[in-house]
Amino acid sequence: MAIWNPWHGCHKLSPGCLNCYVYRRDESIGKDASIVTKTGDFTLPRKKNRQGQFKLTVEDGEVFTCMTSDFFLEDADAWRQECWDMIRERQDLHFHIITKRIDRFAKCIPPDWGEGWEHVTICITCENQDRADYRLPIFLSLPILHRKIISEPMLGELNIEKYLATGLIEQVICGGESGDKARPCDFRWIQEVRRQCIRCGIPFVFKQTGAVFVKDGKVYHIERKLQMAQAKKSGYSYVPGTGSADAIRYHLPERSELFTRLGQSDFRSRFHLSEKEKAYIAEKGMETIRSHAQDFVAKRLSAENPANDGKQTPMKGHPVFLAQHATACCCRGCLEKWHRIPAGKVLRPEEQIYIVDVLMDWIRKECDAN
């Protein structure tokens, strides 16, 4: 990875900018980060070493552009065309441009941009739902060949599935906020966006925990040097079809604790077997009902990305369907939230057996109830 900062300095624009790392760093050396200036690396893509070779080479990998500013900042309008010229010249490199100003994109592209350049990826940041709903419709309407979404710092729950479902997003990256004044990042937010990516078949990267990380209701203060390492160690980054989710460690809940929690849920507690359904079970026998449960779990839940996930279990029509909703075994999202079984992995035989056992426990309790 290489970094090219043609100019330095920016103006805070939205909630994600509050604790900007550029402002923090500049303030520590007595510099005003709101003053935008060209840098000595302005012409880096053209610079060569003493041997006459480009300093930026294919071996450097992706070139992240304008990391201490915003490429579409108004202050840089006079300089941007020359940057586009250099990007055009270096088609052997791949440039990543991250922006909060996607609404200025159409005014700032070169005349020959067309439908986009193959060697340029545009990334937009969406730190909360408000900014996602403002920026993403604009983003998806523009002529861009490669698009990524970055939620960093992630400041709240995000529902971006309808945007991901367009098939125009190549990757989503999420992470917490660093620094002494960092705002919390809740692991539940990370998991939910990850599940949305899995359902849409899009790679997901959990980049860093941030300095204040919330997991299972507990608040953890994590040193800067460990924030990326801890995110990587979690295994929650996801690449479709690679088995990446198999590396995630988890512990199944104790059965008694699980049923206690289920009993405290108004939604889960509303499901009960009718006398007709109990008669059906008595007629077929528990072993037959168990075989039906095994079949439903294998066909509707066990895949890495089950078809129509979240809607694959009917609300009626078979006692097992009711059991699935009552025990939160109805979809992969509920399995992760209630049973800790990570989304995005093919269910192992022992995991399928566990789910079937939970379903049958509930069915037996219902049949034994007066």
C-alpha positions in Angstrom: 0.0 0.0 0.0 1.2 3.5 -0.8 -0.1 6.9 0.2 -0.2 10.0 -2.0 -1.1 13.3 -0.3 -1.1 16.0 -3.0 -2.4 18.5 -0.5 -2.9 18.8 3.3 -5.6 20.3 5.4 -9.4 20.1 5.4 -12.6 21.5 6.8 -14.8 19.5 9.1 -18.1 18.6 7.4 -20.1 16.0 9.3 -20.2 14.1 12.7 -17.4 11.7 11.6 -15.1 14.7 11.4 -15.4 15.7 15.1 -12.3 14.0 16.3 -10.4 14.0 13.0 -7.0 12.4 13.3 -5.4 15.1 10.9 -6.6 17.8 13.2 -5.4 16.0 16.3 -1.9 15.4 14.8 -1.6 18.9 13.5 -2.7 20.4 16.8 0.0 18.4 18.6 2.7 20.3 16.5 1.0 23.7 16.6 -0.3 23.5 13.1 -3.8 24.6 11.8 -5.3 21.7 9.9 -8.0 24.0 8.4 -5.4 25.7 6.2 -5.2 23.7 2.9 -1.8 23.7 1.1 -0.1 21.7 -1.6 2.5 19.2 -0.3 6.0 18.4 -1.5 4.5 15.1 -2.7 2.0 16.8 -5.1 3.7 15.3 -8.1 4.6 11.9 -6.5 3.1 9.7 -9.3 5.6 11.4 -11.7 8.6 11.4 -9.4 11.5 9.1 -10.2 14.6 7.9 -8.3 18.2 8.4 -9.3 17.9 5.3 -11.6 15.1 7.0 -13.5 12.5 4.6 -12.2 9.1 5.7 -10.8 9.1 6.0 -7.0 5.5 4.6 -7.0 5.5 1.1 -8.6 3.1 -1.7 -9.1 4.7 -3.5 -6.2 3.4 -0.7 -3.9 -0.1 -2.0 -4.5 -3.0 0.4 -4.1 -2.3 4.1 -3.9 -4.5 5.7 -1.2 -5.0 9.3 -2.4 -5.5 12.4 -0.3 -5.5 10.8 3.2 -4.9 14.1 5.0 -7.6 16.0 3.2 -10.5 15.4 0.8 -9.8 15.0 -2.9 -13.0 16.9 -3.8 -12.4 19.8 -1.3 -13.4 23.2 -2.8 -10.0 24.7 -1.8 -8.3 22.2 -4.2 -10.4 22.9 -7.3 -7.5 24.7 -9.0 -5.1 21.8 -8.4 -7.3 18.8 -9.0 -7.0 18.6 -12.8 -3.3 18.2 -12.7 -3.8 15.3 -10.3 -6.3 13.7 -12.7 -3.6 14.1 -15.4 -1.1 12.2 -13.3 -3.7 9.5 -12.4 -4.4 9.1 -16.1 -0.7 8.7 -16.9 -0.2 6.0 -14.2 -2.7 3.4 -15.3 -0.3 0.8 -14.0 -1.3 1.8 -10.5 -4.7 1.6 -8.8 -5.8 4.7 -7.0 -8.2 4.7 -4.1 -10.0 8.0 -3.4 -11.9 8.4 -0.1 -14.4 11.2 0.2 -17.1 12.8 2.3 -17.9 15.1 -0.6 -19.5 12.8 -3.1 -22.0 15.5 -3.8 -19.2 17.5 -5.5 -18.0 14.6 -7.6 -19.8 15.4 -10.9 -18.3 18.9 -10.8 -14.8 17.7 -10.2 -14.2 14.9 -12.7 -12.0 15.3 -15.9 -13.6 15.7 -19.3 -12.7 12.2 -20.4 -13.9 10.4 -17.3 -16.8 8.8 -19.2 -18.3 5.9 -17.2 -15.3 5.9 -14.9 -11.6 4.8 -15.0 -10.7 1.1 -14.5 -7.8 2.0 -12.3 -9.7 4.3 -9.9 -11.8 3.2 -6.9 -14.0 5.8 -5.3 -14.8 5.2 -1.6 -17.4 7.2 0.4 -17.6 7.4 4.2 -20.9 6.8 6.0 -20.5 7.3 9.7 -24.2 7.1 10.6 -27.6 6.4 9.0 -28.2 10.1 8.1 -25.0 10.4 6.1 -25.6 7.0 4.5 -29.0 8.0 3.3 -27.7 11.3 2.0 -24.5 10.1 0.3 -25.3 6.6 -1.0 -28.1 7.6 -3.4 -25.8 10.2 -4.9 -22.9 7.7 -5.0 -24.9 5.0 -6.8 -26.2 7.5 -9.4 -22.7 8.5 -10.6 -20.5 7.1 -13.4 -18.0 5.1 -11.3 -16.6 1.7 -12.1 -15.4 0.7 -8.7 -17.2 1.7 -5.4 -16.5 1.0 -1.8 -18.3 2.1 1.4 -16.3 3.0 4.6 -18.0 3.4 7.9 -15.1 4.7 10.0 -15.6 6.0 12.6 -18.8 4.0 12.9 -21.1 6.0 15.2 -24.3 4.1 15.2 -26.4 1.3 13.7 -26.5 1.3 9.9 -29.0 -0.2 7.5 -27.5 -0.1 4.0 -28.8 -3.3 2.6 -31.0 -1.7 0.0 -27.9 0.1 -1.4 -25.8 -3.1 -1.3 -28.6 -5.0 -3.1 -27.9 -2.9 -6.2 -24.7 -4.9 -6.8 -22.7 -1.8 -7.4 -20.7 -1.9 -4.1 -17.5 -4.0 -4.2 -16.6 -3.8 -0.5 -17.7 -2.4 2.9 -15.2 -1.4 5.6 -16.2 -0.7 9.2 -14.2 0.4 12.2 -14.3 2.4 15.4 -12.8 5.7 16.3 -9.3 6.2 17.7 -7.9 9.0 19.9 -8.4 10.2 23.5 -11.9 11.5 22.8 -13.1 8.5 20.8 -16.8 7.8 20.7 -17.9 4.2 21.4 -18.2 1.6 18.7 -20.6 -1.3 19.5 -19.8 -4.7 18.1 -23.5 -5.2 17.4 -23.3 -2.5 14.7 -20.4 -4.3 13.1 -22.2 -7.6 13.1 -25.4 -6.2 11.6 -23.6 -4.5 8.6 -21.6 -7.7 8.2 -24.8 -9.7 8.0 -26.2 -7.3 5.4 -23.0 -7.8 3.3 -23.3 -11.6 3.6 -26.9 -11.5 2.3 -25.8 -9.4 -0.6 -22.6 -11.4 -1.3 -20.3 -8.5 -0.7 -16.8 -8.6 1.0 -16.7 -7.0 4.4 -13.7 -5.8 6.4 -13.7 -5.2 10.1 -10.8 -2.8 10.1 -10.4 -1.7 13.7 -12.1 -1.8 17.1 -11.5 1.9 17.9 -10.4 3.1 21.3 -13.7 2.5 23.0 -15.3 -0.8 22.0 -18.6 -2.2 23.3 -19.2 -6.0 23.2 -22.0 -7.8 25.0 -22.7 -4.7 27.0 -19.2 -4.3 28.3 -17.0 -1.3 27.5 -13.3 -2.0 26.6 -10.6 0.6 26.3 -8.2 -0.6 23.7 -4.7 0.7 23.0 -4.1 2.2 19.6 -1.5 -0.4 18.7 -4.0 -3.2 19.4 -7.1 -1.8 17.7 -6.4 -3.2 14.2 -4.9 -6.5 15.6 -8.0 -7.2 17.7 -10.3 -6.6 14.8 -8.3 -9.0 12.6 -8.1 -11.6 15.4 -11.9 -11.6 15.7 -12.2 -13.2 12.2 -15.2 -11.0 11.4 -13.9 -9.8 8.0 -15.7 -11.8 5.3 -15.0 -12.8 1.8 -17.8 -14.8 0.1 -17.0 -18.4 -0.7 -13.7 -18.6 1.1 -14.7 -20.1 4.4 -13.4 -17.1 6.2 -16.1 -17.2 8.9 -14.9 -20.7 10.0 -12.1 -18.9 12.0 -14.5 -17.1 14.3 -14.5 -18.5 17.8 -17.7 -18.7 19.8 -19.4 -20.5 22.6 -23.0 -21.9 22.4 -25.3 -20.6 25.1 -26.3 -22.8 28.1 -29.6 -24.3 27.2 -31.3 -23.2 30.4 -30.0 -19.6 30.1 -31.1 -19.6 26.4 -34.7 -20.5 27.3 -34.8 -18.0 30.1 -33.9 -15.2 27.7 -36.3 -16.5 25.1 -39.0 -16.4 27.7 -38.3 -12.7 28.4 -38.9 -11.8 24.8 -42.4 -10.7 24.0 -42.0 -11.7 20.4 -40.5 -15.2 21.1 -43.0 -15.9 23.9 -46.0 -15.4 21.7 -45.5 -18.6 19.8 -47.3 -21.7 21.0 -48.5 -25.0 19.5 -52.2 -25.3 18.9 -54.1 -28.4 19.8 -54.2 -29.2 16.1 -50.4 -29.0 15.8 -50.0 -31.1 19.0 -52.3 -33.7 17.5 -50.2 -33.7 14.3 -47.1 -34.4 16.4 -48.8 -37.2 18.3 -49.9 -38.7 15.0 -46.4 -38.5 13.3 -44.3 -39.2 16.4 -41.3 -37.2 17.7 -38.8 -39.1 15.6 -40.6 -38.0 12.4 -40.9 -34.4 13.6 -37.2 -34.5 14.4 -36.4 -35.7 10.9 -38.5 -32.8 9.5 -36.5 -30.4 11.7 -33.3 -31.9 10.4 -34.4 -31.4 6.9 -35.5 -27.8 7.4 -32.3 -26.9 9.1 -30.1 -28.5 6.4 -32.0 -27.0 3.5 -33.0 -23.6 4.8 -30.3 -22.6 7.3 -27.0 -24.5 6.8 -25.6 -22.7 3.7 -23.1 -19.9 4.0 -25.6 -17.5 2.6 -29.1 -19.1 2.6 -31.5 -18.1 0.0 -33.9 -15.3 1.1 -32.3 -15.3 4.5 -34.5 -13.6 7.1 -37.6 -14.6 5.3 -37.1 -18.3 4.7 -39.1 -19.6 7.6 -42.9 -19.4 7.4 -44.9 -18.2 10.4 -47.2 -21.2 10.2 -47.7 -24.5 8.4 -45.6 -26.9 10.5 -44.8 -27.2 14.2 -41.1 -26.9 13.5 -41.6 -23.5 11.8 -43.2 -22.2 15.1 -40.4 -23.8 17.1 -37.9 -22.0 14.9 -39.4 -18.6 15.6 -39.9 -19.3 19.3 -36.3 -20.3 19.7 -34.7 -17.8 17.3 -33.5 -20.5 14.9 -35.5 -19.0 12.0 -32.6 -17.3 10.1 -28.9 -16.8 10.3 -29.2 -13.4 11.8 -31.2 -14.7 14.7 -28.8 -17.6 15.1 -26.0 -15.2 15.5 -27.8 -12.8 17.9 -29.3 -15.5 20.1 -27.0 -18.5 19.7 -23.7 -16.8 18.8 -23.3 -19.0 15.7 -21.6 -16.6 13.3 -23.3 -15.7 10.0 -21.4 -16.4 6.8 -20.3 -19.9 7.6 -21.6 -23.3 6.5 -23.1 -24.9 9.5 -21.1 -28.0 10.7 -23.1 -31.2 11.4 -22.7 -30.6 15.2 -24.1 -27.1 14.8 -27.1 -28.5 12.9 -27.6 -31.1 15.6 -27.5 -28.4 18.3 -30.2 -26.4 16.5 -32.4 -29.4 16.0 -32.0 -30.3 19.7 -33.1 -26.8 20.7 -36.2 -27.0 18.4 -37.2 -30.4 19.8 -36.7 -29.2 23.4 -39.2 -26.4 22.8 -41.7 -28.8 21.0 -41.6 -31.3 23.9 -42.2 -28.5 26.5 -45.1 -27.3 24.4 -46.6 -30.8 24.1 -46.2 -31.4 27.9 -47.8 -28.1 28.8 -51.5 -28.2 29.8 
